[in-house]
Amino acid sequence: GLGPLHTYIVILSILFSSLVIYFNLFVLPNKIELLVATEVRSTEVNKYLLSVGYIFVMFSLTVYTSVLSWNNLEIRDKGIWYKNGIAWQDIANYSWSEEKPHLLIIQHLNNGKKENKSKIAIAPQEKTQIDSILKDKLNNIVE
């Protein structure tokens, strides 16, 4: 499959916004009079400006959905997912930042097997649970 649920959400949001952009560029300019009033409180509505507004809103929603979906830590059977997958066996160590107590720092090997550090902001109420899961998973790999 494509991966986590947020990947599907991003793809659907991009497809939906592309459909809206197509609709606004090629369909609405000819049919706008049928869909919206051409006058609002005695002010004429510019159909092209309205189309650009729709496109801007859909593009903004796509970017917003993408950013929200990519910034979620997911703990899975084979590793963790945060912007990309990190297998349990590739994690060398983890620690918590001294300056920011809810910033998780994971030392791991990337796809090219070079050492890398990933910094992940964790919600304060989830820190204890995530720490416990990481200790358990990483101890099981060592043994």
C-alpha positions in Angstrom: 0.0 0.0 0.0 0.9 3.7 0.0 1.6 3.8 3.8 -0.2 5.5 6.6 -3.6 7.0 6.5 -2.3 10.6 6.2 -0.8 9.7 2.8 -4.3 8.8 1.5 -5.6 12.1 3.0 -2.9 14.1 1.3 -3.5 12.4 -2.1 -7.3 12.9 -1.8 -6.9 16.5 -0.9 -4.6 17.1 -3.9 -7.0 15.3 -6.2 -9.9 17.3 -4.9 -8.1 20.7 -5.1 -7.0 19.8 -8.7 -10.6 19.0 -9.6 -11.7 22.3 -8.1 -9.0 24.2 -10.0 -10.0 22.6 -13.3 -13.6 23.3 -12.6 -12.9 27.0 -11.8 -10.6 27.5 -14.8 -12.6 25.7 -17.5 -16.2 25.3 -16.4 -17.1 28.2 -14.1 -16.1 31.1 -16.3 -18.8 30.1 -18.7 -21.4 29.0 -16.2 -20.8 31.4 -13.2 -24.1 33.2 -13.8 -26.0 30.0 -13.2 -24.2 29.2 -9.9 -23.9 32.6 -8.1 -25.7 35.9 -8.2 -23.9 38.3 -10.5 -24.8 41.1 -8.0 -24.4 41.2 -4.3 -25.9 44.2 -2.5 -25.8 46.2 -5.8 -22.1 45.3 -6.4 -21.3 43.3 -9.5 -19.3 40.1 -8.8 -16.2 39.5 -11.0 -16.4 35.9 -12.0 -12.7 35.6 -12.6 -11.8 37.1 -9.2 -14.3 34.6 -7.7 -12.5 31.7 -9.5 -9.1 32.9 -8.3 -10.5 33.1 -4.7 -11.8 29.5 -5.0 -8.4 28.3 -6.3 -6.5 30.1 -3.5 -8.7 28.6 -0.8 -8.4 25.0 -2.2 -4.6 25.4 -2.6 -4.4 26.7 1.0 -6.4 23.8 2.4 -4.2 21.3 0.5 -1.0 22.7 2.0 -2.6 22.9 5.4 -3.8 19.3 5.3 -0.4 18.1 4.0 1.5 19.9 6.8 -0.8 18.6 9.5 -0.6 15.0 8.2 3.2 14.9 7.9 3.9 16.1 11.5 2.4 13.1 13.4 4.6 10.5 15.1 3.3 7.0 14.6 4.7 4.0 16.4 4.3 0.8 14.5 5.3 -2.8 14.7 8.3 -2.4 12.3 9.4 1.0 13.5 8.3 4.6 13.8 6.9 7.0 11.2 7.6 10.7 11.2 7.8 12.2 7.7 9.5 9.0 6.8 9.9 5.5 8.2 12.6 4.5 10.7 13.0 0.8 11.3 13.6 -0.3 14.9 16.9 -2.0 14.0 18.1 1.3 12.5 17.6 3.3 15.7 20.9 3.5 17.6 19.7 5.7 20.5 17.2 8.2 21.6 17.2 11.0 24.1 15.1 14.0 25.2 16.4 17.5 24.6 17.6 19.4 27.7 16.5 22.8 26.4 13.1 21.6 25.3 11.9 18.7 27.5 9.3 17.5 25.0 11.6 17.3 22.0 12.6 13.7 21.2 16.0 13.2 19.5 16.4 9.9 17.7 19.8 8.8 16.4 19.4 6.4 13.5 20.7 5.2 10.2 19.0 6.7 7.2 18.4 4.9 3.9 22.0 5.3 2.8 23.0 3.8 6.2 24.6 7.1 7.3 24.0 8.3 10.8 21.3 10.8 11.2 19.4 12.7 13.9 15.7 13.3 13.8 14.1 15.8 16.2 10.4 15.3 16.9 8.2 17.5 19.1 6.0 15.4 21.4 2.9 16.5 23.2 3.6 16.7 27.0 0.9 14.2 27.9 2.4 11.6 25.5 6.1 11.8 26.6 5.9 9.1 29.3 4.0 6.7 27.1 6.4 7.2 24.2 9.5 6.9 26.4 8.2 3.6 27.8 7.4 2.2 24.3 10.8 3.2 22.9 12.6 1.7 25.9 10.7 -1.6 25.5 11.2 -1.8 21.7 14.9 -0.9 21.7 15.6 -3.3 24.6 13.9 -6.1 22.7 16.1 -5.5 19.6 19.4 -5.6 21.7 18.5 -8.8 23.4 
